[in-house]
Each structure stands twice: as structure tokens, then as C-alpha cells.
């Protein structure tokens, strides 16, 4: 029998089966990565809510530290913080479909150490029927919860 091994030559290259297996593994891995990186509207709304909660708590702390009254006011394009220097805080949503539906129009953030209970509801036009509520009891930081 005259085989490659007996002829003194070593087999070189890959078989078709080996190449197909490697390509299928790479396809599955890239599909998994693309699914993990996909950002759906629910995740966008949650990210917006967490960001707004952090911004409200920051503005509240700055109001208490400076003694200046600060209010958060929603606008058609985003929101604004009155009482703070212009440009010191973000004024736009990360996702253009996000809107705030405040129950009292504007949120008073200080400078008093204890503010009254306040809340705002966030919705996203890309996720109809889904909303998140940011609320504080006046003592604790703003928290995010699902709207019932």
C-alpha cells in the first residue's frame, strides 16, 4: 500500500470537515456576540431612567451644597435644570424617543434637606405600553421602578 505516510510525505492542510466545523463555530460565536450587543428599547428606557435618577440626585446634592433652589423641568426636546449654571448638566435624552410625564410638571430638588415626595414617569415611543417611574419620598435618593 502506498500511502502518504509511507511515501515520506506528511499530510498538509485541513480536510473539508475540519474547515466546516471551524466556520460553524465562528458563525455561532458571532451570532451570540451580536445578540448580546443588541440594545432593545426596554434596555434603553432602563438606562435613561437610571441616568435621570443619578442626574436628579446630583442636582439635589449641588442645590444643597450651594443653597440655590434647583428645579428639573421637562422640555419637548429633553429637560433642563433651572438654578444651575448653563451647560453644567446634560439636557437631552440618550434615546430620541424618550419622554418624561411628570405628575406635577416640575421637580423641586432643593436646597432644603428634606423635599416632598416627588415622581416622574418615563416612556419611550419605541416601547409602547412600557413605562418606568422615578420617585423619592423626600429623604432618600430617587429610585426606579416599573409602572404598575
N, C-alpha and C positions, 0 to 999 in steps of 0.2 A: 504494500500500500504506500502510495506516495502522497503524504500529507504535507502541509506547510511546515509543521514542526519537524518532520523527518527530513525535509529538504534543506533545513538550516535557516529558514526564514521565519521570523516571528510575525504573527498576525498583527496588522496595524489598522487603526481606525475603529469605528464603532459599528455595531450592527444596527439595522433599521429599528429593531425593537428597542434597543437602548436609547436611541435618539427620540423615539416616540414617547417613551416613558419620561425622559427629561423634559420634553416640550410640554407634556400634560401636567407635570408637577409645576412647571413655571407658570402655566396658564391658571392653575388653581390658586397659586400663591398671589399672582397679580389680581385675580378676581377678589380674593379675600382682602387684599390691601385696598382696592378701590371701594369695596363695600364699607370698610372701616373708616375711610376718609370721607365718605359721603355725608353731607350735613343737611339733614332734613329740616323742615320748618319747625317741628317741635323742639329740636335741639337749638335752633336759632332763637326761638321765643324764650327758652330757659336761659340761654346765655344773655339775652337782653335783660331779663328780669334780674339775674344775679349782678349784672353790671350796674343796673339802675339802683339796686339796693346798696351796692358799695358806694356809688356816687352820692346817694342821699345821705348815707352815714358820714361820708367825708364832708359834705356841705354842712351837715349838722355840727360836726366837730369844729369846723372852721368858723361857723357862726358863734359857737360858744366861746371859742378862743379869742375872737376879735370883738365880741359884744355887738355885732351888727346883725340886724334882722335879715334872714335869708329865706326866700321862698322859691319853691320849684313850681314852674308854670309850664304846662304842655302847650306846644305850638303845632300848627299844621305840618311843619317840616321836622319837628323833633321836640325839643324842650329847652328851657332856659332857667338859669339860677339868678334871680334878682338879688341884689345886695352883695354879690361877689364881683371882683374885678372882671371886666370883659375878657373872654378868652382863657380864663383860668380853669374852666371846667368844660367838658365836652357838651355839645348842644345838638347832636344828631344821633339817631339810632344806627346801629351797625347794619341792620337789615332794613331796606326801604319800606317794607310792608308793615312795619311795627307801628302801633298807635297806642296811646295811653287814654284810658277812660276814667278820669278821676271822679270820685263821688262828690267832692266838694270844690272842684275846679283847680285849686292850687294847694300845695302842701306847705305849711309853715314849719320851718326847720329850726328855728331858734331866734334869739340867743338864750332863751330860758332853758334851764337844765331839764325841766320836765315839760314836754309838749303834749297836747291832747292826742287821743287815738286818731290815727290817720291811715288812709289806704288809697291805693291806686290799682287799677286793673289794666293789664297789658294784653293786647290781642295782636294777631298777625294776619294779614289778608291772605297769606299763603296757607294758613291753617285755620280755616273757618270752623267755628264751634269750639275752639280751644282757647282758653284764657288762663292767665296766671295773676294772682293777687299779691301785691306787696303791701305789708301792713306793719304798723308798730302800735304798741299800747301807750307810747309816750315816754317810757322808760328804757325799753330795750331797743336794740337795732332793728332795722327793717328786715322782715323775713319774707321768703317767697313760698307761696302755697298754691295748690291747684284750686281753681274756682269751682265751687260746688255746682 
